[in-house]
Amino acid sequence: MPSFTSQIPNLKQVGPVCQIKVGISGTAQEVFSQKGEPIPQLPEVTALIDTGAAGTCINPTIVDTLGLVSRGVTRIATPSTKAHPCNVYDVLLHFQMG
């Protein structure tokens, strides 16, 4: 199982977080290239590492920034909510190690 070491001094207060960049999928990059359009800049965000999660959620601002198009809908539930529909997007997560 992959692992990493955090440099966050107050990890217990903040939680297991790290800085990542979010990017568009390889397929989407090809579409941008074929159209001659620039590939969107990768926004850097703070990610919460949830070892109990079955999937990854991203902020809607990232969806707008990258111009993502939903490839479907799935239902998700949290400990405090009933299952509800959410859009599904193809993204790449870039973890900066070291």
HELIX and SHEET records of a PDB file:
HELIX    1   1 LEU A   11  VAL A   14  1                                   4    
HELIX    2   2 GLY A   26  LYS A   35  1                                  10    
HELIX    3   3 PRO A   60  LEU A   66  1                                   7    
SHEET    1   A 3 GLU A  44  LEU A  48  0                                        
SHEET    2   A 3 VAL A  17  ILE A  24 -1                                        
SHEET    3   A 3 VAL A  91  PHE A  95 -1                                        
SHEET    1   B 2 GLY A  72  THR A  78  0                                        
SHEET    2   B 2 THR A  81  VAL A  88 -1                                        
END                                                                             
